[in-house]
Amino acid sequence: MTTTRAWHVNGFLALLLVLVSLAGSIALFIYGGDRPEPNGLLITAGIALDLLVIVLLTSLTIVQPNQAKVITFFGRYKGTVSNSGLWLVIPFTGKTKISLKVRNFNSHTLKVNDAEGNPIEIGCVVVFKVVDSAKAVFDVDNYAKFVEVQSETALRHIAAHYSYDTFTEETEQKPSLRGNSDEVSEELTRELQSRLSIAGVEVLETRLTHLAYASEIASAMLQRQQAIAIIAARQKIVEGAVTMVESALAQLKENGIELDGERRAAMINNLMVTIVSDRAATPVINTGTMYG
């Protein structure tokens, strides 16, 4: 089923014809009945005009902006009127109204397992509109409900192919839900569009609106993230400390100060402890040696 253009003409001309026919019918009834012997021909003509008025009234339809009317005639699809205004269509037809406006759908917060099997909570928003009114009316039972169900199904499918976050070197090269939200949104849009094409719906955009670990593992995963952050920070501190010690020894050598192996080791130890320690260093002042 695909959308076709239904036959329609200016409805204001039809409305004018309705008024003229109605006035003519009244005049014929008055002129044909205001006699000693009523004129059956004139009365029949008046009845015919009344029937014409009824037929014309059943043919009039109003289409609002960003709206369409799907026309059916005794169970057969005759086309769609998408131009806004007052129109005259085929008489005795069904006229199903459908909105062509851009709409939003906010999914429920779903609990799914990511690629590593961790339970997470995820939600999304889907921006869509109807582009094929015939498919939206005839190919699915309720296109709005269809969008809702398919959106949540696609979101579950996409979430199962990505991990929540990257923690190890093996997974750093892989996209994650938290670190690659744009890529995940694009993948979700493509999959959702393939699912909703049958309903004549175009997906304009999808975005993740909620992403978190499930409550039963949230505390453990927070500790894991904190531990990883501490390890990474310590690694940077050690790298910086080694560079600073090398620089200090090089400057002493340039200034002509030579240290023997024992003093060199002691200096390196003191500098590393001072720089790497997470607490302020407590200096020990050497005041000399006392001999008994």
C-alpha positions as CSV (number, residue, x, y, z in Angstrom):
1,M,0.0,0.0,0.0
2,T,1.4,3.4,-1.1
3,T,0.0,6.9,-0.9
4,T,-1.6,8.2,-4.1
5,R,-3.3,11.6,-4.8
6,A,-7.1,11.5,-4.4
7,W,-9.4,13.3,-6.7
8,H,-10.5,16.6,-5.2
9,V,-11.7,20.0,-6.4
10,N,-12.3,23.4,-4.7
11,G,-14.9,22.9,-2.0
12,F,-16.0,26.5,-2.0
13,L,-17.5,26.1,-5.5
14,A,-19.3,23.0,-4.3
15,L,-20.5,24.9,-1.3
16,L,-21.9,27.6,-3.6
17,L,-23.6,24.9,-5.7
18,V,-25.1,23.5,-2.5
19,L,-26.6,26.9,-1.6
20,V,-27.9,27.5,-5.1
21,S,-29.4,24.0,-5.2
22,L,-31.0,24.5,-1.8
23,A,-32.5,27.8,-2.9
24,G,-33.7,26.3,-6.2
25,S,-35.3,23.4,-4.3
26,I,-37.2,25.7,-2.0
27,A,-38.4,27.8,-4.9
28,L,-39.6,24.7,-6.8
29,F,-41.5,23.4,-3.8
30,I,-43.2,26.8,-3.3
31,Y,-43.9,27.4,-7.0
32,G,-45.0,23.8,-7.7
33,G,-47.2,23.5,-4.6
34,D,-48.9,26.9,-4.6
35,R,-51.5,25.9,-7.1
36,P,-55.0,24.4,-7.0
37,E,-53.4,21.3,-8.5
38,P,-49.7,20.8,-7.4
39,N,-47.2,20.4,-10.2
40,G,-45.7,17.0,-9.7
41,L,-42.8,17.7,-12.2
42,L,-41.7,20.8,-10.3
43,I,-41.9,19.0,-6.9
44,T,-39.9,16.0,-8.3
45,A,-37.2,18.5,-9.5
46,G,-37.1,20.0,-6.1
47,I,-36.6,16.6,-4.5
48,A,-33.8,15.9,-7.0
49,L,-32.1,19.1,-6.0
50,D,-32.4,18.1,-2.3
51,L,-30.8,14.8,-3.1
52,L,-28.0,16.7,-4.9
53,V,-27.5,18.9,-1.8
54,I,-27.1,15.7,0.3
55,V,-24.7,14.2,-2.1
56,L,-22.6,17.4,-2.2
57,L,-22.6,17.7,1.6
58,T,-21.2,14.1,2.0
59,S,-18.4,15.1,-0.5
60,L,-17.1,18.1,1.4
61,T,-14.1,17.7,3.7
62,I,-11.8,20.1,5.5
63,V,-8.1,19.4,5.7
64,Q,-6.1,21.3,8.4
65,P,-2.4,22.3,7.9
66,N,0.0,19.4,8.4
67,Q,-2.9,17.0,8.2
68,A,-4.1,14.5,5.6
69,K,-7.4,12.8,4.8
70,V,-7.3,9.2,3.6
71,I,-10.2,8.6,1.3
72,T,-11.9,5.2,1.1
73,F,-14.9,4.3,-1.0
74,F,-16.8,1.2,0.1
75,G,-13.7,-0.5,1.4
76,R,-11.4,0.6,-1.5
77,Y,-8.6,3.1,-1.1
78,K,-9.0,6.0,-3.5
79,G,-6.2,8.3,-2.4
80,T,-5.1,10.9,0.1
81,V,-5.8,14.6,0.2
82,S,-2.9,16.4,1.9
83,N,-3.5,20.0,0.8
84,S,-5.0,22.1,3.5
85,G,-8.4,23.7,2.8
86,L,-12.0,22.9,1.9
87,W,-12.3,20.3,-0.8
88,L,-14.9,18.3,-2.7
89,V,-14.1,14.6,-3.0
90,I,-15.9,11.5,-4.2
91,P,-19.3,11.3,-2.5
92,F,-20.2,8.7,0.2
93,T,-16.5,8.1,1.0
94,G,-14.8,7.5,4.3
95,K,-12.4,10.2,5.3
96,T,-9.8,9.1,7.9
97,K,-7.8,12.0,9.4
98,I,-4.1,11.5,10.1
99,S,-1.5,13.9,11.4
100,L,1.7,14.7,9.4
101,K,3.2,16.8,12.3
102,V,6.6,16.0,13.8
103,R,6.1,14.1,17.0
104,N,8.2,12.9,20.0
105,F,8.1,9.6,21.8
106,N,9.8,9.2,25.1
107,S,10.5,5.5,25.9
108,H,10.2,4.0,29.3
109,T,13.3,3.4,31.3
110,L,14.3,-0.1,30.3
111,K,16.4,-2.5,32.3
112,V,18.7,-4.5,29.9
113,N,22.0,-6.3,29.9
114,D,24.9,-4.6,28.0
115,A,27.5,-6.5,25.9
116,E,29.4,-7.5,29.1
117,G,26.2,-8.8,30.8
118,N,25.9,-5.9,33.3
119,P,22.4,-4.8,34.0
120,I,21.8,-1.2,33.0
121,E,18.9,1.2,32.8
122,I,18.5,3.0,29.5
123,G,15.9,5.2,27.8
124,C,15.6,7.3,24.6
125,V,13.6,9.9,22.8
126,V,12.4,9.3,19.2
127,V,11.5,12.2,16.8
128,F,9.4,11.0,13.9
129,K,6.6,11.9,11.5
130,V,4.3,10.2,9.0
131,V,5.4,10.4,5.4
132,D,3.2,7.8,3.8
133,S,-0.4,8.1,5.1
134,A,-1.7,5.0,3.3
135,K,0.9,2.7,5.0
136,A,0.3,4.4,8.4
137,V,-3.5,3.7,8.1
138,F,-3.7,0.4,6.4
139,D,-0.5,-1.5,7.0
140,V,-0.4,-1.3,10.8
141,D,-3.2,-1.3,13.3
142,N,-2.0,1.8,15.2
143,Y,1.1,3.5,13.9
144,A,1.7,5.4,17.2
145,K,1.6,2.2,19.3
146,F,3.7,0.5,16.6
147,V,6.4,3.2,16.9
148,E,6.4,2.8,20.7
149,V,6.8,-1.0,20.7
150,Q,9.4,-1.0,17.9
151,S,11.4,1.8,19.5
152,E,11.8,-0.1,22.8
153,T,12.6,-3.3,20.9
154,A,15.3,-1.5,18.9
155,L,16.7,0.1,22.0
156,R,17.0,-3.3,23.7
157,H,18.8,-4.7,20.7
158,I,21.3,-1.9,20.4
159,A,22.1,-1.8,24.1
160,A,23.0,-5.5,24.0
161,H,25.7,-4.8,21.4
162,Y,27.6,-2.1,23.4
163,S,29.2,-2.1,26.8
164,Y,28.3,0.6,29.3
165,D,31.9,1.8,29.5
166,T,35.4,0.8,28.7
167,F,37.6,-0.3,31.6
168,T,40.4,-2.3,30.1
169,E,42.9,-1.8,27.3
170,E,41.1,-4.6,25.3
171,T,37.8,-2.6,25.4
172,E,39.2,0.9,24.9
173,Q,39.1,0.5,21.2
174,K,35.5,-0.6,21.2
175,P,32.6,1.9,21.3
176,S,30.6,2.2,24.5
177,L,27.2,3.5,25.4
178,R,28.6,6.2,27.6
179,G,31.6,7.2,25.5
180,N,30.1,7.0,22.0
181,S,26.6,8.3,22.4
182,D,26.5,9.9,19.0
183,E,27.5,6.7,17.3
184,V,24.9,4.7,19.3
185,S,22.2,7.3,18.4
186,E,23.0,6.9,14.7
187,E,22.9,3.1,14.9
188,L,19.6,3.3,16.8
189,T,18.2,5.6,14.1
190,R,19.2,3.3,11.3
191,E,17.8,0.2,12.9
192,L,14.6,2.0,13.9
193,Q,14.0,3.4,10.5
194,S,14.3,-0.1,9.0
195,R,11.6,-1.3,11.4
196,L,9.2,1.6,10.9
197,S,9.4,1.8,7.1
198,I,6.4,-0.6,6.9
199,A,4.3,2.0,8.8
200,G,5.2,4.9,6.6
201,V,7.1,6.6,9.4
202,E,10.3,8.6,9.0
203,V,12.7,8.7,12.0
204,L,14.2,12.2,12.2
205,E,16.4,11.7,15.3
206,T,17.0,9.5,18.3
207,R,18.8,10.4,21.5
208,L,19.6,8.5,24.7
209,T,17.8,10.3,27.5
210,H,18.8,8.0,30.4
211,L,21.8,5.8,31.0
212,A,22.8,4.3,34.3
213,Y,23.8,1.1,36.0
214,A,21.0,-0.9,37.6
215,S,20.6,-0.3,41.3
216,E,21.8,-3.7,42.3
217,I,25.3,-3.1,40.9
218,A,25.5,0.7,40.9
219,S,27.6,0.8,44.1
220,A,30.1,-1.9,43.0
221,M,30.6,-0.2,39.6
222,L,31.1,3.2,41.2
223,Q,33.9,1.7,43.3
224,R,35.4,0.1,40.2
225,Q,35.4,3.4,38.4
226,Q,36.9,5.2,41.4
227,A,39.7,2.5,41.6
228,I,40.4,2.9,37.9
229,A,40.6,6.7,38.3
230,I,43.0,6.4,41.2
231,I,45.3,4.0,39.4
232,A,45.3,6.2,36.3
233,A,46.1,9.3,38.5
234,R,48.9,7.5,40.4
235,Q,50.4,6.4,37.1
236,K,50.5,10.0,35.8
237,I,52.0,11.1,39.2
238,V,54.8,8.5,39.0
239,E,55.6,9.4,35.4
240,G,55.8,13.1,36.3
241,A,57.9,12.3,39.4
242,V,60.5,10.3,37.4
243,T,60.8,13.2,34.9
244,M,61.3,15.7,37.7
245,V,64.0,13.6,39.4
246,E,65.8,13.1,36.1
247,S,65.7,16.8,35.5
248,A,66.9,17.6,39.1
249,L,69.9,15.3,38.7
250,A,70.7,16.7,35.3
251,Q,70.7,20.2,36.6
252,L,73.0,19.3,39.5
253,K,75.4,17.7,37.1
254,E,75.4,20.8,34.9
255,N,76.2,22.9,38.0
256,G,79.2,20.7,38.8
257,I,77.8,19.0,41.8
258,E,78.7,15.3,41.7
259,L,77.0,12.8,44.0
260,D,78.3,9.4,44.9
261,G,76.1,6.4,44.5
262,E,74.8,6.4,48.1
263,R,73.9,10.1,48.1
264,R,72.4,9.8,44.7
265,A,70.1,7.0,45.8
266,A,69.1,8.8,48.9
267,M,68.2,11.9,46.9
268,I,66.2,10.0,44.4
269,N,64.4,8.2,47.3
270,N,63.6,11.5,49.1
271,L,62.4,13.2,45.9
272,M,60.1,10.3,44.9
273,V,58.6,10.0,48.3
274,T,58.0,13.8,48.5
275,I,56.4,14.0,45.0
276,V,54.4,10.7,44.9
277,S,53.1,10.7,48.5
278,D,49.5,11.8,48.9
279,R,50.3,13.6,52.1
280,A,52.6,16.5,52.9
281,A,56.2,15.4,53.5
282,T,57.7,15.9,57.0
283,P,61.3,17.0,56.6
284,V,64.1,15.6,58.8
285,I,67.0,18.0,59.4
286,N,70.5,16.5,59.7
287,T,72.3,18.4,62.5
288,G,75.5,16.4,62.4
289,T,76.9,13.3,64.1
290,M,77.5,12.9,67.8
291,Y,80.4,10.8,68.9
292,G,80.4,9.2,72.3
